[in-house]
Amino acid sequence: MLHLGLRVTDLERSLTFYTTLGYATIGTVPETEFGSLTMLKLPDDPFASLELVHDPARPVGDVSAVNHLVVQVQDVHATVTGLAAKGIDVEPPTELGPGMWTSWLTDPDGYRIELVQWPPGHPAGMTVADFG
């Protein structure tokens, strides 16, 4: 997968949220058939992973088709503390297994985002080994 296109109601509000989360804008495409497109990437990623799709005539009415997005972080506790200090409501971290931590937050349109901290030595993503 290259990236996910996520429809947003208020582009500036969503950009503020996602840049606070750590994303950076790498480019925009105005006036497509979908609306304006804003491409975002995380600091250590070489490519865009999130595309904000905005058309004022088509606000977000239902986010149920997207269950959740997942963002990997190095230290979930530090990330949660930093986001809370910037005014973002983040759930307390939960340990799912030895060294694997998650936390949840919600973007301005209601999309759920899971923050994941893998245990030391774990690959940077889910693999077949995670399923025994």
C-alpha positions as a Python dict, from the first residue, in 0.01 Angstrom:
ca = {
    (1, 'M'): (0, 0, 0),
    (2, 'L'): (130, 347, -80),
    (3, 'H'): (-92, 572, 131),
    (4, 'L'): (-444, 622, 263),
    (5, 'G'): (-674, 899, 139),
    (6, 'L'): (-883, 1029, 427),
    (7, 'R'): (-1172, 1270, 364),
    (8, 'V'): (-1174, 1564, 609),
    (9, 'T'): (-1435, 1832, 679),
    (10, 'D'): (-1212, 2123, 784),
    (11, 'L'): (-868, 2107, 620),
    (12, 'E'): (-698, 2360, 848),
    (13, 'R'): (-830, 2191, 1163),
    (14, 'S'): (-715, 1851, 1036),
    (15, 'L'): (-374, 1986, 930),
    (16, 'T'): (-325, 2134, 1277),
    (17, 'F'): (-418, 1799, 1434),
    (18, 'Y'): (-199, 1582, 1209),
    (19, 'T'): (104, 1814, 1223),
    (20, 'T'): (74, 1811, 1604),
    (21, 'L'): (72, 1431, 1580),
    (22, 'G'): (404, 1456, 1391),
    (23, 'Y'): (309, 1455, 1023),
    (24, 'A'): (459, 1707, 780),
    (25, 'T'): (304, 1832, 455),
    (26, 'I'): (511, 1736, 151),
    (27, 'G'): (279, 1864, -122),
    (28, 'T'): (-68, 1953, -236),
    (29, 'V'): (-282, 1893, -541),
    (30, 'P'): (-562, 2149, -573),
    (31, 'E'): (-894, 2092, -747),
    (32, 'T'): (-907, 1721, -830),
    (33, 'E'): (-1232, 1532, -887),
    (34, 'F'): (-1215, 1434, -516),
    (35, 'G'): (-1134, 1784, -386),
    (36, 'S'): (-799, 1927, -279),
    (37, 'L'): (-536, 1674, -175),
    (38, 'T'): (-272, 1735, 92),
    (39, 'M'): (2, 1473, 118),
    (40, 'L'): (154, 1407, 462),
    (41, 'K'): (445, 1198, 587),
    (42, 'L'): (587, 1108, 925),
    (43, 'P'): (942, 1228, 1008),
    (44, 'D'): (1123, 897, 955),
    (45, 'D'): (917, 786, 653),
    (46, 'P'): (1061, 845, 306),
    (47, 'F'): (716, 868, 144),
    (48, 'A'): (372, 1016, 204),
    (49, 'S'): (151, 780, 403),
    (50, 'L'): (-158, 997, 452),
    (51, 'E'): (-355, 1205, 203),
    (52, 'L'): (-610, 1452, 339),
    (53, 'V'): (-893, 1488, 88),
    (54, 'H'): (-1097, 1806, 131),
    (55, 'D'): (-1404, 1928, -55),
    (56, 'P'): (-1615, 2184, 134),
    (57, 'A'): (-1923, 2061, -54),
    (58, 'R'): (-1871, 1706, 81),
    (59, 'P'): (-1809, 1715, 457),
    (60, 'V'): (-1743, 1392, 645),
    (61, 'G'): (-2074, 1239, 746),
    (62, 'D'): (-1972, 887, 840),
    (63, 'V'): (-1633, 754, 955),
    (64, 'S'): (-1750, 398, 1018),
    (65, 'A'): (-1592, 263, 698),
    (66, 'V'): (-1248, 328, 849),
    (67, 'N'): (-1206, 128, 1168),
    (68, 'H'): (-879, 290, 1271),
    (69, 'L'): (-539, 414, 1156),
    (70, 'V'): (-218, 295, 1323),
    (71, 'V'): (92, 506, 1382),
    (72, 'Q'): (412, 352, 1516),
    (73, 'V'): (595, 550, 1784),
    (74, 'Q'): (927, 487, 1960),
    (75, 'D'): (799, 568, 2310),
    (76, 'V'): (422, 566, 2358),
    (77, 'H'): (443, 719, 2707),
    (78, 'A'): (651, 1015, 2588),
    (79, 'T'): (426, 1057, 2283),
    (80, 'V'): (109, 1058, 2494),
    (81, 'T'): (262, 1309, 2736),
    (82, 'G'): (375, 1534, 2450),
    (83, 'L'): (39, 1523, 2272),
    (84, 'A'): (-152, 1591, 2594),
    (85, 'A'): (74, 1894, 2657),
    (86, 'K'): (-31, 2023, 2313),
    (87, 'G'): (-400, 1986, 2396),
    (88, 'I'): (-474, 1657, 2223),
    (89, 'D'): (-692, 1416, 2422),
    (90, 'V'): (-510, 1080, 2433),
    (91, 'E'): (-607, 767, 2625),
    (92, 'P'): (-353, 633, 2877),
    (93, 'P'): (-115, 370, 2734),
    (94, 'T'): (-204, 2, 2772),
    (95, 'E'): (49, -282, 2763),
    (96, 'L'): (-73, -557, 2528),
    (97, 'G'): (224, -785, 2590),
    (98, 'P'): (583, -761, 2710),
    (99, 'G'): (709, -428, 2574),
    (100, 'M'): (415, -373, 2336),
    (101, 'W'): (218, -61, 2422),
    (102, 'T'): (-78, 111, 2260),
    (103, 'S'): (-280, 425, 2312),
    (104, 'W'): (-580, 570, 2131),
    (105, 'L'): (-691, 913, 2018),
    (106, 'T'): (-951, 1057, 1781),
    (107, 'D'): (-899, 1310, 1501),
    (108, 'P'): (-1128, 1613, 1446),
    (109, 'D'): (-1361, 1417, 1213),
    (110, 'G'): (-1393, 1119, 1448),
    (111, 'Y'): (-1138, 881, 1292),
    (112, 'R'): (-974, 663, 1559),
    (113, 'I'): (-595, 644, 1568),
    (114, 'E'): (-394, 380, 1751),
    (115, 'L'): (-40, 462, 1861),
    (116, 'V'): (178, 149, 1880),
    (117, 'Q'): (515, 97, 2047),
    (118, 'W'): (669, -237, 1950),
    (119, 'P'): (885, -435, 2195),
    (120, 'P'): (1263, -398, 2162),
    (121, 'G'): (1392, -596, 1863),
    (122, 'H'): (1050, -616, 1692),
    (123, 'P'): (1043, -532, 1318),
    (124, 'A'): (896, -195, 1223),
    (125, 'G'): (555, -341, 1145),
    (126, 'M'): (341, -651, 1177),
    (127, 'T'): (473, -972, 1024),
    (128, 'V'): (360, -1332, 999),
    (129, 'A'): (567, -1398, 1313),
    (130, 'D'): (319, -1190, 1514),
    (131, 'F'): (56, -1458, 1448),
    (132, 'G'): (249, -1760, 1574),
}
